[in-house]
Amino acid sequence: MSEIRRRGRMPAVSDADIRRVARSLLVEQGPDAITLRAIARELGITAPALYRYYESRECLVSAVRTEVCADLAVYLAAGLEGLPDDAGIRFFAICRGFRRWSLTHAQEFTLVFASPAAAGIDSAMRQFGEPVGRLFLEAAGRLLSEYDVVTPPTELIPAELRDDLVGFQTDLLRVLAESGQKFPAEKLDLGVSYVMIQFWARLYGHVTLEVFGNYPIHVTHPDVLFDSTLADIGRTIGIGVG
């Protein structure tokens, strides 16, 4: 055995190798399995060697999370191909696509949307620069442009929420402007912001219950329950769900 072999010559690895192994560990074992030691073991290198690429586990998890979000955005966009050019149909198709992806990518969903590993990092829906949040918000912007959405009067919106909703309006208008959409700013009032936040809470809550099997009752036809939820939301804001 040569001197180099006896000293343990480490194989060459790349950032792509590291993320590939991290994604594999995520899918097979869950977010907690993404550790520098586990990745180093799979790649046949020492854990300190990974610091050339990532300062900490948190940095690596953030990179994996960003990659998952990019993949999800591609998946959602592909689901729109061939659909009629109708804002309502396309928006609700994105919602259904999000559910389908979540059910078939439970560990990735956990990392991005429900994992303590992402503590301190805003969700994809709040990171408006991310492809998933941008896709949802652009679709919502077009929906608001083409439909007269029914919203609650301002006086029925809790005063304690209004500052947050104003901040949301500002961020949404910025994203819509960056995307090139000609969106009438006067249509984005507090009622619209309030409805959008409630919509996401219901969509996310429903998908989370289904992904983790936490329905309070046994649901024989979860597809029907999800579609009826979308239909109910659509009726609330005056839009039919195709």
Secondary structure, DSSP 8 states (H G I E B T S, - for coil): --HHHHHT------HHHHHHHHHHHHHHH-GGG--HHHHHHHHTS-GGGGGGT-SSHHHHHHHHHHHHHHHHHHHHHHTTTT--S-HHHHHHHHHHHHHHHHHH-HHHHHHHHS-GGGTTS--TTT-TTSHHHHHHHHHHHHHHHHS------GGGS-GGGHHHHHHHHHHHHHHHHHTT----GGG--HHHHHHHHHHHHHHHHHHHHHHTT--SS--S-HHHHHHHHHHHHHHHTT----
